[in-house]
Amino acid sequence: QVRLVESGGGLVEAGGSLRLSCTFSGRAFNDYYMAWFRQAPENERELVAGIRWTGTAPFYDHSVKGRFLISRDNGKNTVYLQMNDLKPEDTAVYYCNARGENTYWGQGTQVTVSS
């Protein structure tokens, strides 16, 4: 059974930065495509960024391209989301997602950006 534990959320002013971390355990990390989703109140959960085990050609939603950076450390079984130039519309609960033979979700971490 895969377990995902997120950390790094919080309250930040617009223009600030945060780094989210997600630690993976329970299976072979390299077998999983890792991604970050977010869900704002009354909105559907949306894909923010994703990365293969090789780290090449990461995906970014257009709303975060150029501001967010997804990376993974396969030696530490961890995926990161560096968020820069944060905007109030980035406020949401951010979820770590692992997709392989099955799909798993973390518990979510709140990111709040004040204007």
C-alpha positions as CSV (number, residue, x, y, z in Angstrom):
1,Q,0.0,0.0,0.0
2,V,1.4,3.4,-1.0
3,R,1.5,6.2,1.5
4,L,1.9,9.8,0.6
5,V,2.7,12.5,3.2
6,E,2.7,16.1,2.2
7,S,4.3,19.0,4.0
8,G,5.2,22.7,3.3
9,G,1.9,24.4,3.0
10,G,1.1,27.6,4.8
11,L,0.1,31.3,4.6
12,V,2.2,33.6,2.4
13,E,1.8,37.0,0.9
14,A,1.3,37.5,-2.8
15,G,4.6,37.4,-4.6
16,G,6.1,35.0,-2.0
17,S,7.3,31.5,-2.4
18,L,6.6,28.1,-0.8
19,R,8.0,24.6,-1.4
20,L,5.7,21.6,-1.0
21,S,7.2,18.2,-0.3
22,C,5.6,14.7,-0.7
23,T,7.2,11.7,0.7
24,F,6.3,8.3,-0.9
25,S,6.5,4.9,0.8
26,G,5.2,1.4,0.4
27,R,6.2,0.6,-3.2
28,A,9.0,1.3,-5.7
29,F,9.0,5.1,-6.2
30,N,10.4,4.8,-9.7
31,D,7.3,2.9,-10.9
32,Y,5.1,5.9,-10.3
33,Y,4.3,9.1,-12.2
34,M,4.1,11.8,-9.5
35,A,1.9,14.8,-9.7
36,W,0.5,17.7,-7.7
37,F,-3.2,18.6,-7.9
38,R,-5.1,21.4,-6.1
39,Q,-8.6,22.1,-5.1
40,A,-10.0,25.5,-4.2
41,P,-13.4,25.9,-2.4
42,E,-16.3,25.1,-4.7
43,N,-13.9,24.1,-7.5
44,E,-13.0,20.8,-9.0
45,R,-9.6,19.2,-8.3
46,E,-7.2,20.2,-11.0
47,L,-3.8,19.0,-12.2
48,V,-1.1,21.5,-11.5
49,A,2.1,19.7,-12.5
50,G,3.4,16.1,-13.1
51,I,6.7,14.4,-13.5
52,R,8.0,11.0,-14.8
53,W,10.5,9.0,-12.8
54,T,13.2,10.2,-15.2
55,G,12.4,13.8,-14.4
56,T,12.3,14.7,-18.1
57,A,9.5,16.8,-19.8
58,P,7.5,17.7,-16.8
59,F,3.9,18.9,-17.3
60,Y,2.6,22.2,-16.0
61,D,-0.8,23.7,-16.2
62,H,-0.8,27.0,-18.1
63,S,-1.8,28.9,-15.0
64,V,1.5,28.0,-13.2
65,K,3.9,27.6,-16.0
66,G,7.0,29.8,-15.4
67,R,6.2,30.2,-11.7
68,F,6.1,26.6,-10.3
69,L,8.8,23.9,-10.6
70,I,8.1,20.2,-10.0
71,S,11.1,17.9,-9.2
72,R,11.7,14.5,-7.7
73,D,14.5,13.0,-5.7
74,N,14.3,9.3,-6.4
75,G,16.9,8.5,-3.8
76,K,14.7,10.1,-1.1
77,N,11.4,9.0,-2.5
78,T,10.2,12.6,-2.5
79,V,8.6,14.9,-5.0
80,Y,8.7,18.7,-4.6
81,L,6.7,21.6,-5.9
82,Q,8.5,24.9,-5.7
83,M,6.0,27.7,-6.0
84,N,7.2,31.2,-6.8
85,D,5.4,34.5,-7.4
86,L,2.4,33.1,-5.7
87,K,-1.0,34.8,-6.4
88,P,-4.2,34.8,-4.4
89,E,-5.8,32.5,-7.0
90,D,-3.2,29.9,-6.1
91,T,-5.0,29.5,-2.8
92,A,-6.2,25.9,-2.5
93,V,-5.6,22.5,-0.8
94,Y,-2.7,20.9,-2.7
95,Y,-2.6,17.1,-3.1
96,C,0.2,14.8,-3.9
97,N,-0.8,12.1,-6.4
98,A,1.0,8.9,-7.4
99,R,-0.1,7.0,-10.5
100,G,1.1,3.6,-11.4
101,E,-0.6,0.2,-11.2
102,N,-3.0,2.1,-8.9
103,T,-3.6,5.7,-8.0
104,Y,-2.9,7.1,-4.6
105,W,-3.5,10.5,-2.9
106,G,-2.0,12.3,0.0
107,Q,-4.1,14.0,2.7
108,G,-3.6,17.5,1.3
109,T,-1.8,20.6,2.5
110,Q,-3.4,24.0,2.6
111,V,-1.8,26.9,0.7
112,T,-3.2,30.4,1.4
113,V,-2.0,33.4,-0.5
114,S,-3.0,36.8,0.8
115,S,-3.3,39.9,-1.4
